[in-house]
Amino acid sequence: MNWAHLHLALNHLPVLGTLFVLLLFAVALIRRSAELRRVSLWAFVLVAALTFPIKYTGERAFVMVMAQAGFPDEPIEAHEHAADQATTGVVVVGLLAAVGLFLSRKQRPLPVWLNALVLVAALGTCLLMARAANLGGEIRHPEIHPGFKFSESEK
């Protein structure tokens, strides 16, 4: 396994993790479940922590891929920029979740404004993650480009 392979294997964790934890957090808010809300906040902190090794593997994969002939710079740089934005978003959500955990210690209720802020920040981060993942896929997956035509043998 090389850096690019490891990066491809790991990068699904924050992309899907942010989405699933957002859904779990929304269910916790709808059900007014303090316990489920705390689990969601811990999961946001965990997802944020997981982004650091993924960022590290992405940097190593970038160096490895750029050393190969035939890789266009533009899609890789667009993906890297989008991934930086998504990483910032997930770290912000993780920090907000950590603040929520601190404020809700000893069974104190989480402030309504913080619930809303975590929800909105997580939703925005999901969009940033989707964009980064799509741009990453465009690097080596021509089938996701508009106008791609499958050959007759692939239909």
ChimeraX attribute file (.defattr): number of C-alpha atoms within 10 A of each C-alpha:
attribute: neighborCount
match mode: 1-to-1
recipient: residues
	/A:1	5
	/A:2	10
	/A:3	18
	/A:4	18
	/A:5	12
	/A:6	15
	/A:7	20
	/A:8	15
	/A:9	11
	/A:10	18
	/A:11	22
	/A:12	14
	/A:13	14
	/A:14	25
	/A:15	24
	/A:16	15
	/A:17	19
	/A:18	25
	/A:19	19
	/A:20	16
	/A:21	21
	/A:22	24
	/A:23	16
	/A:24	18
	/A:25	25
	/A:26	17
	/A:27	15
	/A:28	18
	/A:29	17
	/A:30	9
	/A:31	11
	/A:32	11
	/A:33	13
	/A:34	16
	/A:35	11
	/A:36	17
	/A:37	24
	/A:38	20
	/A:39	17
	/A:40	23
	/A:41	27
	/A:42	18
	/A:43	21
	/A:44	30
	/A:45	21
	/A:46	17
	/A:47	22
	/A:48	23
	/A:49	15
	/A:50	19
	/A:51	22
	/A:52	13
	/A:53	13
	/A:54	22
	/A:55	18
	/A:56	12
	/A:57	21
	/A:58	22
	/A:59	16
	/A:60	16
	/A:61	19
	/A:62	17
	/A:63	13
	/A:64	13
	/A:65	17
	/A:66	13
	/A:67	10
	/A:68	9
	/A:69	7
	/A:70	8
	/A:71	13
	/A:72	12
	/A:73	12
	/A:74	10
	/A:75	16
	/A:76	20
	/A:77	15
	/A:78	16
	/A:79	20
	/A:80	19
	/A:81	14
	/A:82	21
	/A:83	25
	/A:84	15
	/A:85	17
	/A:86	25
	/A:87	24
	/A:88	16
	/A:89	22
	/A:90	28
	/A:91	22
	/A:92	19
	/A:93	27
	/A:94	24
	/A:95	17
	/A:96	21
	/A:97	26
	/A:98	17
	/A:99	14
	/A:100	21
	/A:101	21
	/A:102	12
	/A:103	15
	/A:104	15
	/A:105	11
	/A:106	8
	/A:107	10
	/A:108	11
	/A:109	11
	/A:110	18
	/A:111	11
	/A:112	9
	/A:113	9
	/A:114	15
	/A:115	18
	/A:116	12
	/A:117	14
	/A:118	22
	/A:119	18
	/A:120	14
	/A:121	17
	/A:122	25
	/A:123	18
	/A:124	16
	/A:125	26
	/A:126	23
	/A:127	16
	/A:128	22
	/A:129	27
	/A:130	18
	/A:131	18
	/A:132	23
	/A:133	18
	/A:134	16
	/A:135	22
	/A:136	21
	/A:137	18
	/A:138	17
	/A:139	18
	/A:140	12
	/A:141	11
	/A:142	12
	/A:143	12
	/A:144	13
	/A:145	11
	/A:146	7
	/A:147	8
	/A:148	9
	/A:149	11
	/A:150	9
	/A:151	7
	/A:152	6
	/A:153	5
	/A:154	6
	/A:155	6
